[in-house]
């Protein structure tokens, strides 16, 4: 049964998707990791200009662009007006140690401000492990709180849970953690999708450094799709473009509704001088976006399988948002 959405959430999802009702979103909301990619001498203006140039070059191809409040405003102001805009809500990084990760917020940034600036949707990143006990419960409550804030503003809520290891002796990059990953991504999708986000932004459920079998990739993605009761889009997690392209195809063929890709598309441009960066963005990065968009439009499951407009009645506006 489809969920009927009020006009703000429905219009926001439409604004961030393609005419085929799939997601082909450029992500450039990185902050701490982004600073590490930049030369040590880079200024705030340099960091903001790279995001601006990237958004301007690719927003005519993408269905939406995901940005951050720290470096992203100039990009938001100069990108195509025909492209949707997602804004990150959380602060970059996390508090606590590597096995107990809490999400933090800037007290001067909010869902209401994101709506007020004209964004199409809100994005929240959390580090999540379904077996983390009280912390998982705490994060569930956080997701519900942000969901309620988004619904109060009638703006779509994109939720991005990233898995991590609860055992410091088993790093995320290890083969031991890779064996856990399909279950963790699937159970995370099942648990969090039932808390009311509109879209899940999920990592590929297989670590391709340890499993190169396309059949297991397909099975893992299909399991995530079966577990999630809302549309999900694949994030790129910093892999090279050729790998991400394969992942997008497999994910979309097995129930994903598109992609939200970042470094796989633009990472090389960060250290380039302006003229070289412009050539890279308009030639290489733009072609990457077009290839990914074509896959999403041809293979992805449309979000309209999940959502429909609310019923329209005379005088509906009298009770809207009351």
C-alpha positions, -999 to +999 in steps of 0.1 A: +000+000+000+014+034-010+019+062+015+000+095+008+023+125+012+014+160+020+024+186-007+057+197+007+072+163+011+059+151-023+071+183-041+105+180-024+109+144-035+099+153-070+124+182-070+152+159-060+144+131-085+145+127-123+115+127-146+116+089-143+111+093-105+145+080-097+174+096-078+205+108-096+220+130-069+254+146-066+268+146-031+293+172-020+285+177+017+319+165+030+336+188+055+363+172+077+372+146+050+371+173+024+396+194+042+420+165+043+418+163+005+426+200+001+462+214+000+472+227+035+473+262+022+437+261+010+415+289+024+377+289+031+372+307-002+392+280-020+371+252-005+338+270-012+349+278-048+356+241-056+321+231-044+306+260-064+324+250-096+314+214-091+277+222-085+275+246-114+291+221-138+270+191-128+237+204-115+223+206-150+228+168-152+220+157-116+185+155-103+197+172-071+228+183-052+236+175-016+255+203+002+266+214+037+261+247+055+299+252+061+312+254+025+280+249+004+261+281+003+280+296-026+274+264-046+237+264-036+233+300-048+250+294-082+238+259-092+210+253-116+176+264-105+161+233-122+180+210-098+169+200-063+189+209-032+195+187-002+212+202+029+230+182+055+217+187+091+244+171+112+279+183+121+307+165+103+322+136+122+310+121+155+316+123+192+327+094+214+352+067+204+354+047+172+332+020+187+305+043+202+297+070+177+272+098+186+258+123+161+263+160+169+246+192+157+255+228+153+230+247+176+229+275+149+216+251+122+182+234+120+155+218+099+136+251+099+166+270+085+171+244+058+135+248+048+137+286+051+167+288+027+147+271+000+162+236+001+142+207-012+151+182+015+170+175+047+198+149+050+209+134+083+239+111+086+243+088+116+268+061+124+247+030+132+250-005+143+218-024+150+235-045+177+248-014+197+220-017+223+213+016+242+232+036+215+210+022+187+179+031+208+193+066+213+198+070+176+164+056+169+149+083+191+171+109+173+158+098+139+122+100+151+129+135+165+143+147+132+115+130+113+090+149+134+108+182+127+108+175+090+071+167+090+064+198+109+081+218+081+066+194+054+100+188+039+115+153+029+138+135+052+168+116+037+185+094+063+221+081+058+232+054+082+268+043+080+278+009+095+309+006+117+326-020+139+318-023+176+350-042+181+382-021+179+401-053+170+379-058+139+384-027+118+358-018+091+384-024+064+389-060+076+377-093+060+360-101+093+339-070+091+332-075+054+315-108+064+292-089+087+284-061+062+255-077+042+236-084+074+243-050+090+232-030+060+200-052+056+191-050+093+199-013+095+175-007+065+148-028+081+150-011+115+154+025+104+130+025+074+102+018+098+109+049+118+097+072+090+125+087+069+113+093+034+144+080+017+174+059+029+209+067+016+227+034+020+262+020+014+267-010-009+259-040+012+290-060+000+327-050+005+339-055-030+375-057-018+367-092-005+337-103-026+339-098-063+310-122-072+282-102-090+257-128-079+263-122-042+262-084-049+228-088-065+215-111-037+227-086-010+211-056-027+178-075-033+178-084+004+182-047+014+153-038-010+131-064+006+140-052+041+134-015+035+098-001+034+110+032+019+130+039-013+168+037-010+196+052-030+232+040-031+260+062-018+295+060-033+316+058-001+348+071-019+352+042-043+366+048-077+341+056-104+344+024-123+335+004-092+307+028-083+292+025-118+291-013-114+275-010-079+249+015-091+239-009-119+236-039-096+218-020-069+193-004-093+186-038-110+178-052-075+155-026-061+174+006-054+158+038-065+190+055-077+222+069-063+237+097-043+273+098-054+301+120-043+339+114-044+335+087-071+324+115-094+345+146-084+374+137-061+402+142-086+393+179-092+399+190-056+437+194-060+436+208-096+442+244-105+410+263-115+414+259-153+422+222-151+394+217-126+369+233-150+380+210-179+378+180-156+343+189-144+328+197-178+344+167-195+352+138-172+329+144-142+299+154-165+303+122-185+304+102-153+271+118-142+255+111-175+264+075-174+251+071-139+219+090-147+213+067-176+216+036-154+192+051-127+166+060-153+168+026-170+172+003-141+161+019-108+128+013-090+108+046-091+099+061-058+063+064-069+061+026-061+061+038-025+044+072-024+015+090-039-001+125-035-026+130-007-062+131-016-073+166-027-105+180-012-121+214-013-108+237+014-078+214+021-056+244+030-078+254+060-064+225+080-030+222+064-001+224+089-025+230+118 
